[in-house]
Protein backbone atom coordinates (compact mmCIF):
# COMPACT_ATOMS: atom_id res chain seq x y z
CA UNK A 1 0.00 0.00 0.00
CA UNK A 2 1.25 3.50 -0.88
CA UNK A 3 0.36 6.99 0.27
CA UNK A 4 0.00 9.46 -2.59
CA UNK A 5 0.57 13.21 -2.52
CA UNK A 6 -3.21 13.61 -2.72
CA UNK A 7 -3.71 11.34 0.33
CA UNK A 8 -1.06 13.34 2.16
CA UNK A 9 -2.74 16.64 1.24
CA UNK A 10 -6.11 15.46 2.59
CA UNK A 11 -4.55 14.31 5.86
CA UNK A 12 -2.40 17.44 6.18
CA UNK A 13 -5.32 19.82 5.57
CA UNK A 14 -7.35 18.07 8.26
CA UNK A 15 -4.43 17.94 10.72
CA UNK A 16 -3.70 21.64 10.15
CA UNK A 17 -7.30 22.46 11.11
CA UNK A 18 -6.66 21.06 14.61
CA UNK A 19 -5.14 23.74 16.87
CA UNK A 20 -3.28 21.24 19.06
CA UNK A 21 -1.66 19.61 16.01
CA UNK A 22 -0.80 22.97 14.47
CA UNK A 23 0.85 24.09 17.71
CA UNK A 24 2.73 20.83 18.33
CA UNK A 25 4.03 20.43 14.77
CA UNK A 26 5.16 24.08 14.62
CA UNK A 27 7.06 24.01 17.92
CA UNK A 28 10.82 24.02 17.54
CA UNK A 29 11.33 22.24 20.86
CA UNK A 30 9.27 20.40 23.46
CA UNK A 31 10.51 19.84 27.01
CA UNK A 32 9.40 16.47 28.33
CA UNK A 33 9.36 16.79 32.09
CA UNK A 34 11.20 14.33 34.29
CA UNK A 35 9.37 11.22 35.42
CA UNK A 36 10.13 8.52 37.93
CA UNK A 37 11.89 6.65 35.08
CA UNK A 38 13.90 9.40 33.34
CA UNK A 39 15.30 12.89 33.62
CA UNK A 40 13.72 15.72 31.67
CA UNK A 41 14.37 15.63 27.91
CA UNK A 42 14.39 18.21 25.14
CA UNK A 43 12.69 16.94 22.01
CA UNK A 44 13.57 18.98 18.92
CA UNK A 45 11.50 19.28 15.76
CA UNK A 46 13.22 17.31 12.98
CA UNK A 47 11.63 19.44 10.23
CA UNK A 48 14.59 21.61 9.21
CA UNK A 49 12.25 24.24 7.73
CA UNK A 50 10.95 24.84 11.27
CA UNK A 51 13.92 24.16 13.53
CA UNK A 52 17.62 24.98 13.15
CA UNK A 53 18.62 22.32 15.70
CA UNK A 54 19.68 19.59 13.23
CA UNK A 55 20.56 21.68 10.18
CA UNK A 56 20.08 25.45 10.03
CA UNK A 57 20.61 26.11 6.34
CA UNK A 58 17.15 24.77 5.34
CA UNK A 59 15.30 27.01 7.83
CA UNK A 60 12.47 29.16 6.43
CA UNK A 61 10.68 31.64 8.68
CA UNK A 62 7.60 31.53 6.40
CA UNK A 63 7.05 27.85 7.22
CA UNK A 64 5.02 26.35 10.03
CA UNK A 65 4.31 22.83 11.10
CA UNK A 66 3.52 19.47 9.69
CA UNK A 67 6.23 16.92 9.02
CA UNK A 68 9.49 15.88 7.39
CA UNK A 69 11.11 12.49 7.21
CA UNK A 70 12.26 9.71 4.97
CA UNK A 71 12.14 6.03 4.29
CA UNK A 72 14.25 4.04 1.87
CA UNK A 73 11.20 3.37 -0.29
CA UNK A 74 9.65 6.87 -0.22
CA UNK A 75 12.77 9.01 -0.24
CA UNK A 76 12.82 12.24 1.71
CA UNK A 77 9.38 13.85 2.14
CA UNK A 78 8.48 17.30 3.46
CA UNK A 79 5.01 18.63 4.26
CA UNK A 80 4.68 22.21 5.48
CA UNK A 81 2.51 25.30 5.41
CA UNK A 82 4.14 28.45 4.06
CA UNK A 83 2.53 31.73 5.08
CA UNK A 84 3.08 35.39 4.32
CA UNK A 85 0.96 38.43 5.20
CA UNK A 86 -1.89 37.48 2.88
CA UNK A 87 -1.55 33.87 1.69
CA UNK A 88 -0.99 30.35 2.97
CA UNK A 89 0.15 27.39 0.88
CA UNK A 90 0.23 23.71 1.75
CA UNK A 91 3.48 22.41 0.23
CA UNK A 92 4.19 18.70 -0.23
CA UNK A 93 7.35 17.25 -1.74
CA UNK A 94 7.74 13.48 -1.85
CA UNK A 95 10.56 11.25 -3.08
CA UNK A 96 13.39 13.73 -2.60
CA UNK A 97 16.94 12.52 -2.92
CA UNK A 98 19.76 13.03 -0.48
CA UNK A 99 23.12 13.48 -2.19
CA UNK A 100 26.34 14.07 -0.25
CA UNK A 101 24.30 15.01 2.82
CA UNK A 102 22.13 17.54 0.97
CA UNK A 103 18.40 16.84 1.29
CA UNK A 104 16.98 18.07 -2.01
CA UNK A 105 13.34 17.88 -0.94
CA UNK A 106 13.99 20.94 1.25
CA UNK A 107 15.35 22.84 -1.76
CA UNK A 108 12.34 21.76 -3.82
CA UNK A 109 10.00 23.04 -1.09
CA UNK A 110 11.91 26.35 -0.96
CA UNK A 111 11.68 26.72 -4.75
CA UNK A 112 7.93 26.00 -4.73
CA UNK A 113 7.34 28.50 -1.93
CA UNK A 114 9.36 31.22 -3.68
CA UNK A 115 7.55 30.58 -6.98
CA UNK A 116 4.09 30.61 -5.37
CA UNK A 117 4.66 33.84 -3.42
CA UNK A 118 6.17 35.55 -6.48
CA UNK A 119 3.59 34.25 -8.97
CA UNK A 120 0.28 34.75 -7.14
CA UNK A 121 -1.29 37.33 -4.86
CA UNK A 122 -4.54 38.67 -3.51
CA UNK A 123 -5.48 41.60 -5.73
CA UNK A 124 -8.14 44.25 -5.12
CA UNK A 125 -10.39 44.23 -8.18
CA UNK A 126 -13.38 46.26 -6.98
CA UNK A 127 -13.33 49.02 -4.43
CA UNK A 128 -15.83 50.10 -1.82
CA UNK A 129 -18.65 52.11 -3.40
CA UNK A 130 -16.98 52.05 -6.85
CA UNK A 131 -19.75 52.13 -9.43
CA UNK A 132 -19.81 48.87 -11.34
CA UNK A 133 -22.97 49.19 -13.38
CA UNK A 134 -26.10 51.26 -13.84
CA UNK A 135 -29.04 48.85 -13.88
CA UNK A 136 -32.17 50.03 -15.71
CA UNK A 137 -35.34 50.07 -13.60
CA UNK A 138 -38.68 49.71 -15.37
CA UNK A 139 -41.21 49.55 -12.54
CA UNK A 140 -40.39 52.77 -10.72
CA UNK A 141 -41.87 56.22 -11.04
CA UNK A 142 -38.98 57.84 -9.14
CA UNK A 143 -35.86 56.60 -10.99
CA UNK A 144 -34.84 55.14 -14.36
CA UNK A 145 -31.81 53.23 -13.00
CA UNK A 146 -29.99 52.13 -9.86
CA UNK A 147 -26.24 52.14 -9.36
CA UNK A 148 -24.55 48.87 -8.43
CA UNK A 149 -21.44 49.09 -6.26
CA UNK A 150 -19.75 46.75 -3.77
CA UNK A 151 -20.32 47.43 -0.09
CA UNK A 152 -16.63 46.72 0.57
CA UNK A 153 -13.46 46.14 -1.44
CA UNK A 154 -13.38 42.81 -3.29
CA UNK A 155 -10.06 40.94 -3.47
CA UNK A 156 -9.38 37.80 -5.50
CA UNK A 157 -6.49 35.34 -5.84
CA UNK A 158 -4.77 36.04 -9.18
CA UNK A 159 -1.43 35.68 -10.94
CA UNK A 160 0.81 38.56 -9.86
CA UNK A 161 1.32 39.80 -13.40
CA UNK A 162 -2.39 40.33 -14.15
CA UNK A 163 -3.24 43.89 -15.14
CA UNK A 164 -6.74 44.55 -13.80
CA UNK A 165 -6.93 47.87 -15.64
CA UNK A 166 -7.29 46.14 -19.03
BATI-598431 format. One record per residue (C-alpha): residue in one letter; x, y, z. Coordinates in steps of 0.5 Angstrom, whole numbers. Example, Ala and Ser with C-alpha at 12.3 -4.5 7.8 and 13.67 -1.06 7.14 Angstrom:
2
<rec resn="A" px="25" py="-9" pz="16"/>
<rec resn="S" px="27" py="-2" pz="14"/>
***
This chain:
166
<rec resn="X" px="0" py="0" pz="0"/>
<rec resn="X" px="2" py="7" pz="-2"/>
<rec resn="X" px="1" py="14" pz="1"/>
<rec resn="X" px="0" py="19" pz="-5"/>
<rec resn="X" px="1" py="26" pz="-5"/>
<rec resn="X" px="-6" py="27" pz="-5"/>
<rec resn="X" px="-7" py="23" pz="1"/>
<rec resn="X" px="-2" py="27" pz="4"/>
<rec resn="X" px="-5" py="33" pz="2"/>
<rec resn="X" px="-12" py="31" pz="5"/>
<rec resn="X" px="-9" py="29" pz="12"/>
<rec resn="X" px="-5" py="35" pz="12"/>
<rec resn="X" px="-11" py="40" pz="11"/>
<rec resn="X" px="-15" py="36" pz="17"/>
<rec resn="X" px="-9" py="36" pz="21"/>
<rec resn="X" px="-7" py="43" pz="20"/>
<rec resn="X" px="-15" py="45" pz="22"/>
<rec resn="X" px="-13" py="42" pz="29"/>
<rec resn="X" px="-10" py="47" pz="34"/>
<rec resn="X" px="-7" py="42" pz="38"/>
<rec resn="X" px="-3" py="39" pz="32"/>
<rec resn="X" px="-2" py="46" pz="29"/>
<rec resn="X" px="2" py="48" pz="35"/>
<rec resn="X" px="5" py="42" pz="37"/>
<rec resn="X" px="8" py="41" pz="30"/>
<rec resn="X" px="10" py="48" pz="29"/>
<rec resn="X" px="14" py="48" pz="36"/>
<rec resn="X" px="22" py="48" pz="35"/>
<rec resn="X" px="23" py="44" pz="42"/>
<rec resn="X" px="19" py="41" pz="47"/>
<rec resn="X" px="21" py="40" pz="54"/>
<rec resn="X" px="19" py="33" pz="57"/>
<rec resn="X" px="19" py="34" pz="64"/>
<rec resn="X" px="22" py="29" pz="69"/>
<rec resn="X" px="19" py="22" pz="71"/>
<rec resn="X" px="20" py="17" pz="76"/>
<rec resn="X" px="24" py="13" pz="70"/>
<rec resn="X" px="28" py="19" pz="67"/>
<rec resn="X" px="31" py="26" pz="67"/>
<rec resn="X" px="27" py="31" pz="63"/>
<rec resn="X" px="29" py="31" pz="56"/>
<rec resn="X" px="29" py="36" pz="50"/>
<rec resn="X" px="25" py="34" pz="44"/>
<rec resn="X" px="27" py="38" pz="38"/>
<rec resn="X" px="23" py="39" pz="32"/>
<rec resn="X" px="26" py="35" pz="26"/>
<rec resn="X" px="23" py="39" pz="20"/>
<rec resn="X" px="29" py="43" pz="18"/>
<rec resn="X" px="25" py="48" pz="15"/>
<rec resn="X" px="22" py="50" pz="23"/>
<rec resn="X" px="28" py="48" pz="27"/>
<rec resn="X" px="35" py="50" pz="26"/>
<rec resn="X" px="37" py="45" pz="31"/>
<rec resn="X" px="39" py="39" pz="26"/>
<rec resn="X" px="41" py="43" pz="20"/>
<rec resn="X" px="40" py="51" pz="20"/>
<rec resn="X" px="41" py="52" pz="13"/>
<rec resn="X" px="34" py="50" pz="11"/>
<rec resn="X" px="31" py="54" pz="16"/>
<rec resn="X" px="25" py="58" pz="13"/>
<rec resn="X" px="21" py="63" pz="17"/>
<rec resn="X" px="15" py="63" pz="13"/>
<rec resn="X" px="14" py="56" pz="14"/>
<rec resn="X" px="10" py="53" pz="20"/>
<rec resn="X" px="9" py="46" pz="22"/>
<rec resn="X" px="7" py="39" pz="19"/>
<rec resn="X" px="12" py="34" pz="18"/>
<rec resn="X" px="19" py="32" pz="15"/>
<rec resn="X" px="22" py="25" pz="14"/>
<rec resn="X" px="25" py="19" pz="10"/>
<rec resn="X" px="24" py="12" pz="9"/>
<rec resn="X" px="28" py="8" pz="4"/>
<rec resn="X" px="22" py="7" pz="-1"/>
<rec resn="X" px="19" py="14" pz="0"/>
<rec resn="X" px="26" py="18" pz="0"/>
<rec resn="X" px="26" py="24" pz="3"/>
<rec resn="X" px="19" py="28" pz="4"/>
<rec resn="X" px="17" py="35" pz="7"/>
<rec resn="X" px="10" py="37" pz="9"/>
<rec resn="X" px="9" py="44" pz="11"/>
<rec resn="X" px="5" py="51" pz="11"/>
<rec resn="X" px="8" py="57" pz="8"/>
<rec resn="X" px="5" py="63" pz="10"/>
<rec resn="X" px="6" py="71" pz="9"/>
<rec resn="X" px="2" py="77" pz="10"/>
<rec resn="X" px="-4" py="75" pz="6"/>
<rec resn="X" px="-3" py="68" pz="3"/>
<rec resn="X" px="-2" py="61" pz="6"/>
<rec resn="X" px="0" py="55" pz="2"/>
<rec resn="X" px="0" py="47" pz="4"/>
<rec resn="X" px="7" py="45" pz="0"/>
<rec resn="X" px="8" py="37" pz="0"/>
<rec resn="X" px="15" py="34" pz="-3"/>
<rec resn="X" px="15" py="27" pz="-4"/>
<rec resn="X" px="21" py="23" pz="-6"/>
<rec resn="X" px="27" py="27" pz="-5"/>
<rec resn="X" px="34" py="25" pz="-6"/>
<rec resn="X" px="40" py="26" pz="-1"/>
<rec resn="X" px="46" py="27" pz="-4"/>
<rec resn="X" px="53" py="28" pz="0"/>
<rec resn="X" px="49" py="30" pz="6"/>
<rec resn="X" px="44" py="35" pz="2"/>
<rec resn="X" px="37" py="34" pz="3"/>
<rec resn="X" px="34" py="36" pz="-4"/>
<rec resn="X" px="27" py="36" pz="-2"/>
<rec resn="X" px="28" py="42" pz="3"/>
<rec resn="X" px="31" py="46" pz="-4"/>
<rec resn="X" px="25" py="44" pz="-8"/>
<rec resn="X" px="20" py="46" pz="-2"/>
<rec resn="X" px="24" py="53" pz="-2"/>
<rec resn="X" px="23" py="53" pz="-9"/>
<rec resn="X" px="16" py="52" pz="-9"/>
<rec resn="X" px="15" py="57" pz="-4"/>
<rec resn="X" px="19" py="62" pz="-7"/>
<rec resn="X" px="15" py="61" pz="-14"/>
<rec resn="X" px="8" py="61" pz="-11"/>
<rec resn="X" px="9" py="68" pz="-7"/>
<rec resn="X" px="12" py="71" pz="-13"/>
<rec resn="X" px="7" py="69" pz="-18"/>
<rec resn="X" px="1" py="70" pz="-14"/>
<rec resn="X" px="-3" py="75" pz="-10"/>
<rec resn="X" px="-9" py="77" pz="-7"/>
<rec resn="X" px="-11" py="83" pz="-11"/>
<rec resn="X" px="-16" py="88" pz="-10"/>
<rec resn="X" px="-21" py="88" pz="-16"/>
<rec resn="X" px="-27" py="93" pz="-14"/>
<rec resn="X" px="-27" py="98" pz="-9"/>
<rec resn="X" px="-32" py="100" pz="-4"/>
<rec resn="X" px="-37" py="104" pz="-7"/>
<rec resn="X" px="-34" py="104" pz="-14"/>
<rec resn="X" px="-39" py="104" pz="-19"/>
<rec resn="X" px="-40" py="98" pz="-23"/>
<rec resn="X" px="-46" py="98" pz="-27"/>
<rec resn="X" px="-52" py="103" pz="-28"/>
<rec resn="X" px="-58" py="98" pz="-28"/>
<rec resn="X" px="-64" py="100" pz="-31"/>
<rec resn="X" px="-71" py="100" pz="-27"/>
<rec resn="X" px="-77" py="99" pz="-31"/>
<rec resn="X" px="-82" py="99" pz="-25"/>
<rec resn="X" px="-81" py="106" pz="-21"/>
<rec resn="X" px="-84" py="112" pz="-22"/>
<rec resn="X" px="-78" py="116" pz="-18"/>
<rec resn="X" px="-72" py="113" pz="-22"/>
<rec resn="X" px="-70" py="110" pz="-29"/>
<rec resn="X" px="-64" py="106" pz="-26"/>
<rec resn="X" px="-60" py="104" pz="-20"/>
<rec resn="X" px="-52" py="104" pz="-19"/>
<rec resn="X" px="-49" py="98" pz="-17"/>
<rec resn="X" px="-43" py="98" pz="-13"/>
<rec resn="X" px="-40" py="93" pz="-8"/>
<rec resn="X" px="-41" py="95" pz="0"/>
<rec resn="X" px="-33" py="93" pz="1"/>
<rec resn="X" px="-27" py="92" pz="-3"/>
<rec resn="X" px="-27" py="86" pz="-7"/>
<rec resn="X" px="-20" py="82" pz="-7"/>
<rec resn="X" px="-19" py="76" pz="-11"/>
<rec resn="X" px="-13" py="71" pz="-12"/>
<rec resn="X" px="-10" py="72" pz="-18"/>
<rec resn="X" px="-3" py="71" pz="-22"/>
<rec resn="X" px="2" py="77" pz="-20"/>
<rec resn="X" px="3" py="80" pz="-27"/>
<rec resn="X" px="-5" py="81" pz="-28"/>
<rec resn="X" px="-6" py="88" pz="-30"/>
<rec resn="X" px="-13" py="89" pz="-28"/>
<rec resn="X" px="-14" py="96" pz="-31"/>
<rec resn="X" px="-15" py="92" pz="-38"/>
***
